[in-house]
Each structure stands twice: as structure tokens, then as C-alpha cells.
Amino acid sequence: MSKPPTQSPCDPAMPPVVSPPLPSLSQSPTDPGFVQNPYPFYDRARALGPLVRWQEYGLPVATRLAAMNALLKDRRLGRERPSGQRCPMPAHMAGFAALQADSMLELEPPRQRHLRAAVQAALTPAMVAAQAPVIETLAGALVDAFPAHGPFDLVTAYTEVLPARVILHVMGLPEVPLADLQRWSEAMVRVYQAGCDRAAEDAAEDAARAFVDYVTRAIVRRRARPGTGMLDALIAACDAGAGLAPAELVANAVLVMNAAREATVHALGNAVAVLLAHGDADQRRAWLAPGQIEETVEECLRFDPPLHLFTRHVYEEVEVMGHRLPAGSEVICLLGAAGRDPARIEAPHRFDPYRPSKPHLAFSAGVHFCLGAALARLELKLALRTLFTRCPVLRLTAPPVYADSYHFRGPGALMVSPG
Ligand code: HEM
């Protein structure tokens, strides 16, 4: 994940210099206007050039889809901090750091490839497809529980609950209290958000320890009485010596649950907000009709993705759009801006599920391309279809309020009325 816009004590005093020098611009990632709508800033950045310097992060930013795609696929860059720059996490985050050290998302091949293969083998296409009736049942039960009269908050009633229930079912851990999963995953990803402070670090550490403790005890129980969930498949891989050591099993089980919950909650919230804001009941019926719904989900991911910014470390000098990024530097890929690049998308700020091509980087690219993309797409499709089939005239009673959680983007509240 990306680091928050604070200078880390491990960063060199004189960071490696990009040449020729980059145009520079300023934008606080916690500014209320930016939080509610970051896209005008992305346009400003793009207008300055394909590579610009974001002052608050102190880093170069790729603003064009083509450049980001190239950087994400270039093996001379990666997520893992170069060994010469090992930055020990503070002592008060030792538990959190231990989890990160075994998480595929914080590593590069060959270790990341082995971990990813082991986890991917536990989430096969057949297993994803088999979730469809479960997702529909879980979504239907949530809609059944909506208040008969509005306004009510659709985030707490639907968009933040369904992805949590789905991933717990996929893992085979339906007994985990949703409030615990939410507290753990929110506290852990908070470390990557703008404005993270000591209290947030302490909360992340507590959450990491509690989550590890829970998963470790669940593994003991499941060894004694195996089930059929993804966790059982991961345990079997670990016990068979198939590329997953015990600590890696725990770390990547936690990663999957956090990644699945956080990203899908925000993606579903954004998609619902977009469909409510941009279409009436008749348009939504057409957008979500069989044969069109997959295209509409893709347009939602292009138009308003949930994860906007990730960084990459540069291991060997690379040239991007006429600029040299030196070894030892770090660069931001602005995934949230990729789907709005006018060089690739006509009228990119128009929501149009019928546009013939919908290029985006919502799931990233390269070796870290989202491992759960197929499940996420299925979940979005079924969640939107269930919601709008059962509540066709659902309407916003107030504009969506986006949460101050950059680099995540998603509504903190969606006040709606069912009729
Ligand atoms: C709409 C929902 C989702 C979005 C937009 C999303 C997005 C992403 C992105 C952008 C990355 C890569 C970050 C980078 O390149 O630095 C990623 C990685 C990952 N995602 Fe997702 N994700 C979603 C849902 C899920 C789900 C449902 C799961 C699990 C079932 C999942 C599991 C993972 C894992 C394990 C990784 C790490 C892959 C690796 O490092 O090789 N994600 N996701």
C-alpha cells in the first residue's frame, strides 16, 4: 500500500532527484473539497504533465493511464522497500510489522509469486462462481431488513455489511462478529491513509494482534474439524508444505479479509452513489439488465474507483515520459485518475455504461493485480442487481458524504428513501 504524506524517519535527507525537474503542485489530501471530489485536482495535475511532483507527498506522480500501466508492469519497480532502505517500523508497531513482513502485498517475486500462487489456488474460479447464490441470499436478507420508510443510511444497512459477510463466508468464518472485522480492518488500513498519527498506529497494532490471535485460534479449531472454506484450503496448503509457512498462512488470511472488506465496501458504496446520482429508475433498470450489467459494473469501477493511490519503489533507473526516475526513488501511481484520462477515454467525466471501452486501473496491473477481482466483480453485480430490483425507486435524500480517508474513496453515509 502507499505511505501517508508524512516524511518517514527512514527516508534519506536528500531523496534521489528526478531529471529533468518536474512541475510541482500542492493539494492537501485531507482538504474537505478534495475529499468530496478529488477529480478536479487530478485534471490539474494531468494538465501540468504526465509526471508531476505532489508537494504534500514529496513524490513524483504518474497522471496518465499509459504511464501508470507501464510502471505497474515494470519489474524494475515494486512494492517491497529495497533492502538497503529497510525501514523498521516503530517498536510500538511490532505486531503490525510482523504481519506485513509475510504479506504478499508488501513483497515482490519470487516470494510474492509463491504466496500468491498458494492463495490463488484456494480461491479458484469454480469457488468464486459457487458464491453467487450465497451473495444473493445475503444481499436479499439485508434488503428485507431495510426500514419501510426512509430516510436511512444505506452504508450501515447494506454497502458496508454485505462485503464483510461475503468474505467471511468465503473464508469459512461466518461466526466472526462483523463489528470485530470492521474494527480490525479499518484500524489496520488507517495506517495507509493521509494524516495517520500515533493514536492510529496504536489502534492498528492492537487490531493486528487481535486479528492474528483470532485467526490463529480459528486455524487450531479448523485443523481439528476441517470445513470447506478458503481458510481450510490455505491450512491444507500449509500442512502439505505447498508454499505457505504457518506465519504466512496467518498473514495472508488476514490480508485477504482486509483487502476484500475494505476495497469492496468502498467500491459498492461508490457504485450505488453513482447509479443513484446519474440515473432514474428506468435508466437503472436498463443499465442493470442481463447482458449490460457487467458493463455497468466496469463503468462504475472506471468512473469512481475505491483505491486511488499506490506507490512503487524504483529498483533500477527507469525512463517515464521523458523523465528519469533514479534507483532508490519512489513514485505514485494515481489509480483514481487513470479511468479519467482523456487520452484514453472520450468525455471521461461522463458516466456512460454504454461506452464501448472502459479502460481503468481500479484493480491495478502487473504482479500485484487484485487477486480477488473476479469475486469483487461478481459481488458488485449481484449486490447492485438485488438492491435495485428490490428497491427500484430508491432515491438519495441528501448528497453523499465521502469519508476523509484518502487514498480510499467511498461514502461515509448514503441517506436514502426506499420510495
Ligand atoms: C472492488 C473491489 C476491489 C478492488 C477495487 C481491489 C483493488 C486492489 C488493488 C488496486 C490491488 C493492488 C494494489 C497495488 O497494485 O499496489 C489489490 C490487491 C489485492 N487484492 Fe483486491 N480489490 C478488491 C477486492 C478484493 C477482494 C474481494 C479480495 C479477496 C477475495 C481482494 C484481495 C486482494 C489481494 C490478496 C491483493 C494482493 C495481491 C498481490 O499483492 O499479489 N481484493 N486489490
Residues whose N, C-alpha, C, O or C-beta is under 5 A from the ligand:
A	BS01	HEM	M104 L105 R116 V256 A259 A260 A263 T264 A267 L307 F310 L361 A362 F363 S364 A365 V367 H368 F369 C370 L371 G372 L375 A376
